[in-house]
Amino acid sequence: MPIYTSASPMPPLHESAQYVTEYDMPQTFKVGTKTTEPLVLPGQLLGHLKLLHLFFAMRQKVEEGDTRFPDLARQMSPEKRWAWFVSLAVERFERWCGAITPTNIESYCLPPVDVIMVWHAYLLNPGWYTEDTNRVPQLIALSAFNGYMAMDMPTVDILVPDDPAQQRTSYWETSTSTPYDPFDSAQALTHRSIVCPGCLSPLSAPFLNESGSGYAQMNFKLVCTCGHSVTKDTLGLHKFARNLLSTSNNEKYFAGSLYYAESTFDTVRATTARIRILNIANLKINAATDIVKVKDNDRLQQYLATQMKLRLANRIAIAYTDDRLFSIDLVGAVLRQASFVKKLVDLEWTSPAYFSSDAHSQLLVNSIMKYHAFIGLMASLPSEFFVPTLDIDLVWHTHQLKAIKYLADCRRLVGRCVDHNDKVDEGKLSDAFDSTSRAWNTQYGVPYMQCGCSPPKDTIGQKLRRVLSTTALRKNVRISKPQADLEERAATHPSDHNAVHIMVNGASPPKTKTKSNNSTHEQAFHPAELAGVSASNTGGCVSDSHHTVDKSHGSACAVVCNIA
């Protein structure tokens, strides 16, 4: 215990020239008009990849099934079984959040790997995470543990030890009333305690039942003895009503109203939003049970839109779709990471020994340089909508795990808080990739989507040493300047590049034979969402300064710089 550790530990990446013989990562980067130390280090990428390796191994084991699972769970499809397992992990995460305190952040208080997975997905939504950990009393202590998610190699070993100490397992079991091992917990954790919005009586909701109406299933419904039908919508509206009636500290502010691009905690604007909501006639209530008159979340959004901009009304409303402490659907947040992780697994980047070679280690350095250039684009073109490649996306996610420091870096370098939203419509994502490629080429003079493989007789280190001495440094951070062999490199992998071009235009890729043994590796330098074998695989990231994303759309990532 735990059973989800890599078979062999990922070798450490030394921050020295001994693993990069031809080129060292710069000590400073120029991002726009500012200079900064590296925002992310190679060792932190390795730590993050190791963690993703553990998440993927756990998912595989869940999808294969386990004798400790309830009969109903074993009868599910692998995908539905994983969604059920993630629901239990979110339940365990919520219990842990309610147990920890900011005065005791010792490592024995850290949770098991399934809960860390949920926490990880939460951090990849920095706007919601920052607002919630300032607004919700039960979540304030969570930010005190942020340092453990810095993702360098030692931190990962502390987060997910091969053999957790007895003190750690005992603390967990005492604090959450669930077994430390997530598979043992899946056997024991069968119900969630809820409160009837109609009469406030305590209820016990099964996570699974044969009718498909369990709390972890799509059609959750429970009828109270008072006759009230309890659904996720009514639970969310009850949470909204409690928020509406609250007068205490930060909890009186509505979810989604505090975080803006210019400020992570704008109480003036949040107060304005609260006053406008209190003026909505249909929301005049005297007790939390009165909110059932609103009927559903869609109606709530309509009422809110009468007093504020639609995008703000939408952002507030989607925070009240269930009774969890969190303003974001963390089950969905975890599930949406699956595509991104699978691509890294297919590239073998999560394999323990992959980055033990000099050439492969250099890929991490190159990814970090490209990420700084990506930040530079956002700083220089604040109104644009940007899509990162998969390697940039990895660095971006690793940076977001630094929580407060990530937002501070964004304000310092970009001039605003850069949020991350992983629900972007596929058509919008494709258009954004086109504009990103044009902006990148204009600003840096190099193609955006390029293969990272070296041509024959040219090592990655030699290539970087050659190109980084060019005038590419004049505009921004150090990135690869185009050379005569660039077309040759692109031609080495025609099927993958053509597939991306077709998917950018909204069509599925043709079935072609791979013409290079490095075709999978090449995907790391393709757009995060569009790299892969199918246009339906969602889970990439984009950067947006003025757009919000309709909650009904599919799962891709977005940077949202201005939500107001």
ChimeraX attribute file (.defattr): number of C-alpha atoms within 10 A of each C-alpha:
attribute: neighborCount
match mode: 1-to-1
recipient: residues
	/A:1	14
	/A:2	15
	/A:3	14
	/A:4	22
	/A:5	21
	/A:6	16
	/A:7	8
	/A:8	9
	/A:9	13
	/A:10	19
	/A:11	14
	/A:12	17
	/A:13	20
	/A:14	11
	/A:15	13
	/A:16	10
	/A:17	11
	/A:18	11
	/A:19	19
	/A:20	20
	/A:21	13
	/A:22	18
	/A:23	18
	/A:24	17
	/A:25	20
	/A:26	12
	/A:27	8
	/A:28	13
	/A:29	20
	/A:30	20
	/A:31	23
	/A:32	19
	/A:33	12
	/A:34	13
	/A:35	14
	/A:36	14
	/A:37	11
	/A:38	17
	/A:39	19
	/A:40	22
	/A:41	20
	/A:42	24
	/A:43	20
	/A:44	23
	/A:45	25
	/A:46	26
	/A:47	25
	/A:48	26
	/A:49	25
	/A:50	25
	/A:51	25
	/A:52	24
	/A:53	24
	/A:54	21
	/A:55	19
	/A:56	18
	/A:57	15
	/A:58	21
	/A:59	22
	/A:60	13
	/A:61	14
	/A:62	22
	/A:63	18
	/A:64	13
	/A:65	18
	/A:66	14
	/A:67	9
	/A:68	14
	/A:69	19
	/A:70	15
	/A:71	10
	/A:72	12
	/A:73	22
	/A:74	18
	/A:75	12
	/A:76	14
	/A:77	13
	/A:78	18
	/A:79	13
	/A:80	16
	/A:81	21
	/A:82	22
	/A:83	21
	/A:84	22
	/A:85	24
	/A:86	25
	/A:87	21
	/A:88	24
	/A:89	26
	/A:90	24
	/A:91	20
	/A:92	26
	/A:93	22
	/A:94	20
	/A:95	17
	/A:96	23
	/A:97	19
	/A:98	18
	/A:99	18
	/A:100	21
	/A:101	17
	/A:102	12
	/A:103	8
	/A:104	12
	/A:105	17
	/A:106	10
	/A:107	14
	/A:108	18
	/A:109	20
	/A:110	21
	/A:111	25
	/A:112	25
	/A:113	24
	/A:114	25
	/A:115	20
	/A:116	20
	/A:117	21
	/A:118	23
	/A:119	24
	/A:120	21
	/A:121	21
	/A:122	22
	/A:123	22
	/A:124	26
	/A:125	24
	/A:126	26
	/A:127	27
	/A:128	24
	/A:129	24
	/A:130	21
	/A:131	24
	/A:132	26
	/A:133	17
	/A:134	20
	/A:135	20
	/A:136	19
	/A:137	14
	/A:138	20
	/A:139	23
	/A:140	19
	/A:141	21
	/A:142	21
	/A:143	16
	/A:144	16
	/A:145	17
	/A:146	17
	/A:147	14
	/A:148	18
	/A:149	23
	/A:150	21
	/A:151	26
	/A:152	22
	/A:153	22
	/A:154	14
	/A:155	17
	/A:156	20
	/A:157	16
	/A:158	15
	/A:159	21
	/A:160	19
	/A:161	16
	/A:162	15
	/A:163	10
	/A:164	16
	/A:165	12
	/A:166	10
	/A:167	11
	/A:168	17
	/A:169	20
	/A:170	14
	/A:171	17
	/A:172	25
	/A:173	16
	/A:174	12
	/A:175	16
	/A:176	19
	/A:177	15
	/A:178	18
	/A:179	20
	/A:180	24
	/A:181	19
	/A:182	24
	/A:183	21
	/A:184	13
	/A:185	20
	/A:186	20
	/A:187	17
	/A:188	15
	/A:189	19
	/A:190	17
	/A:191	17
	/A:192	15
	/A:193	9
	/A:194	16
	/A:195	17
	/A:196	24
	/A:197	25
	/A:198	20
	/A:199	14
	/A:200	14
	/A:201	12
	/A:202	12
	/A:203	17
	/A:204	14
	/A:205	21
	/A:206	18
	/A:207	19
	/A:208	19
	/A:209	16
	/A:210	7
	/A:211	10
	/A:212	15
	/A:213	18
	/A:214	21
	/A:215	23
	/A:216	23
	/A:217	18
	/A:218	10
	/A:219	13
	/A:220	20
	/A:221	19
	/A:222	20
	/A:223	12
	/A:224	18
	/A:225	11
	/A:226	11
	/A:227	11
	/A:228	15
	/A:229	14
	/A:230	20
	/A:231	23
	/A:232	21
	/A:233	20
	/A:234	28
	/A:235	24
	/A:236	23
	/A:237	30
	/A:238	27
	/A:239	21
	/A:240	24
	/A:241	23
	/A:242	17
	/A:243	18
	/A:244	23
	/A:245	15
	/A:246	14
	/A:247	11
	/A:248	9
	/A:249	10
	/A:250	18
	/A:251	18
	/A:252	18
	/A:253	23
	/A:254	23
	/A:255	25
	/A:256	26
	/A:257	25
	/A:258	26
	/A:259	26
	/A:260	23
	/A:261	23
	/A:262	16
	/A:263	14
	/A:264	21
	/A:265	18
	/A:266	15
	/A:267	15
	/A:268	11
	/A:269	16
	/A:270	21
	/A:271	16
	/A:272	14
	/A:273	23
	/A:274	17
	/A:275	12
	/A:276	14
	/A:277	22
	/A:278	17
	/A:279	12
	/A:280	14
	/A:281	9
	/A:282	14
	/A:283	18
	/A:284	14
	/A:285	15
	/A:286	11
	/A:287	12
	/A:288	20
	/A:289	18
	/A:290	16
	/A:291	27
	/A:292	17
	/A:293	12
	/A:294	15
	/A:295	12
	/A:296	18
	/A:297	21
	/A:298	15
	/A:299	12
	/A:300	22
	/A:301	19
	/A:302	14
	/A:303	19
	/A:304	24
	/A:305	18
	/A:306	13
	/A:307	17
	/A:308	16
	/A:309	11
	/A:310	16
	/A:311	17
	/A:312	19
	/A:313	23
	/A:314	23
	/A:315	21
	/A:316	20
	/A:317	26
	/A:318	21
	/A:319	24
	/A:320	29
	/A:321	23
	/A:322	22
	/A:323	20
	/A:324	19
	/A:325	17
	/A:326	22
	/A:327	23
	/A:328	21
	/A:329	16
	/A:330	22
	/A:331	21
	/A:332	16
	/A:333	21
	/A:334	21
	/A:335	17
	/A:336	22
	/A:337	20
	/A:338	17
	/A:339	19
	/A:340	23
	/A:341	20
	/A:342	16
	/A:343	21
	/A:344	22
	/A:345	16
	/A:346	15
	/A:347	18
	/A:348	16
	/A:349	23
	/A:350	26
	/A:351	20
	/A:352	19
	/A:353	14
	/A:354	14
	/A:355	22
	/A:356	14
	/A:357	11
	/A:358	16
	/A:359	18
	/A:360	16
	/A:361	19
	/A:362	24
	/A:363	20
	/A:364	24
	/A:365	20
	/A:366	21
	/A:367	25
	/A:368	26
	/A:369	23
	/A:370	23
	/A:371	26
	/A:372	26
	/A:373	25
	/A:374	24
	/A:375	21
	/A:376	24
	/A:377	23
	/A:378	26
	/A:379	21
	/A:380	15
	/A:381	13
	/A:382	19
	/A:383	15
	/A:384	19
	/A:385	25
	/A:386	28
	/A:387	29
	/A:388	29
	/A:389	28
	/A:390	25
	/A:391	23
	/A:392	28
	/A:393	26
	/A:394	24
	/A:395	24
	/A:396	25
	/A:397	19
	/A:398	28
	/A:399	24
	/A:400	24
	/A:401	25
	/A:402	23
	/A:403	22
	/A:404	17
	/A:405	15
	/A:406	19
	/A:407	24
	/A:408	17
	/A:409	18
	/A:410	20
	/A:411	17
	/A:412	15
	/A:413	22
	/A:414	24
	/A:415	17
	/A:416	23
	/A:417	26
	/A:418	29
	/A:419	25
	/A:420	24
	/A:421	25
	/A:422	23
	/A:423	26
	/A:424	26
	/A:425	19
	/A:426	24
	/A:427	12
	/A:428	14
	/A:429	27
	/A:430	23
	/A:431	16
	/A:432	21
	/A:433	26
	/A:434	17
	/A:435	15
	/A:436	24
	/A:437	19
	/A:438	15
	/A:439	18
	/A:440	19
	/A:441	14
	/A:442	11
	/A:443	16
	/A:444	23
	/A:445	17
	/A:446	19
	/A:447	17
	/A:448	22
	/A:449	23
	/A:450	21
	/A:451	23
	/A:452	20
	/A:453	21
	/A:454	16
	/A:455	15
	/A:456	7
	/A:457	7
	/A:458	10
	/A:459	16
	/A:460	23
	/A:461	19
	/A:462	14
	/A:463	17
	/A:464	19
	/A:465	15
	/A:466	15
	/A:467	17
	/A:468	16
	/A:469	13
	/A:470	14
	/A:471	13
	/A:472	19
	/A:473	17
	/A:474	10
	/A:475	16
	/A:476	23
	/A:477	25
	/A:478	28
	/A:479	24
	/A:480	25
	/A:481	20
	/A:482	16
	/A:483	13
	/A:484	7
	/A:485	11
	/A:486	17
	/A:487	11
	/A:488	11
	/A:489	18
	/A:490	19
	/A:491	15
	/A:492	21
	/A:493	20
	/A:494	17
	/A:495	20
	/A:496	28
	/A:497	22
	/A:498	14
	/A:499	22
	/A:500	27
	/A:501	20
	/A:502	17
	/A:503	24
	/A:504	25
	/A:505	14
	/A:506	18
	/A:507	14
	/A:508	16
	/A:509	20
	/A:510	14
	/A:511	9
	/A:512	11
	/A:513	9
	/A:514	14
	/A:515	13
	/A:516	15
	/A:517	10
	/A:518	15
	/A:519	19
	/A:520	18
	/A:521	19
	/A:522	23
	/A:523	27
	/A:524	28
	/A:525	21
	/A:526	25
	/A:527	29
	/A:528	28
	/A:529	34
	/A:530	30
	/A:531	28
	/A:532	25
	/A:533	15
	/A:534	16
	/A:535	21
	/A:536	16
	/A:537	19
	/A:538	27
	/A:539	24
	/A:540	29
	/A:541	32
	/A:542	29
	/A:543	29
	/A:544	26
	/A:545	22
	/A:546	16
	/A:547	18
	/A:548	22
	/A:549	21
	/A:550	14
	/A:551	13
	/A:552	9
	/A:553	11
	/A:554	18
	/A:555	26
	/A:556	24
	/A:557	29
	/A:558	30
	/A:559	27
	/A:560	23
	/A:561	29
	/A:562	21
	/A:563	21
	/A:564	21
